[in-house]
C-alpha cells in the first residue's frame, strides 16, 4: 500500500463526510508541509489524523484517533 500527498480538495471532501456522519463541528486542517495526512479538530482540540492510502489504484482514507490514558482519568 502506498501513500501519497493529501491535498486541499480531498481535505474538503473528507471534512464534509466527517461532518455529515460524525459531528458538524469537525474540521480538517492541512499540515504546513506536504504530507500524506491532515489533522482532525473539534474546536481547538486535535482528535487525530486522517491519512490517504492508495493501493492498486484504489484510494481510501483512514481516520486515526488517539486517546491518552490521562484523558480517561476524569470519566
LINUR-V235753 format. One record per residue. N is the residue number from 0. SS is DSSP state (H for helix, E for strand, L for the rest). PSI is psi in whole degrees, 0 to 359 (NA if undefined). Layout:
# LINUR-V235753
N;SS;PSI  N;SS;PSI
This chain:
# LINUR-V235753
0;L;129  1;E;157  2;L;142  3;L;172  4;L;133  5;L;123  6;L;173  7;H;324  8;H;315  9;H;319  10;H;318  11;H;318  12;H;317  13;H;319  14;H;314  15;H;319  16;H;311  17;H;322  18;H;320  19;H;319  20;H;327  21;L;304  22;L;126  23;L;351  24;L;354  25;E;144  26;E;142  27;E;125  28;E;128  29;E;149  30;L;162  31;L;329  32;L;151  33;L;134  34;L;169  35;L;3  36;E;168  37;E;164  38;E;145  39;E;126  40;E;146  41;E;106  42;L;230  43;L;356  44;E;126  45;E;119  46;E;329  47;E;201  48;E;155  49;E;129  50;E;147  51;E;132  52;E;132  53;E;124  54;E;119  55;L;41  56;L;353  57;E;133  58;E;135  59;E;165  60;E;132  61;E;129  62;E;118  63;E;123  64;E;137  65;L;129  66;L;117  67;L;147  68;H;328  69;H;336  70;H;339  71;H;349  72;L;324  73;L;3  74;L;NA
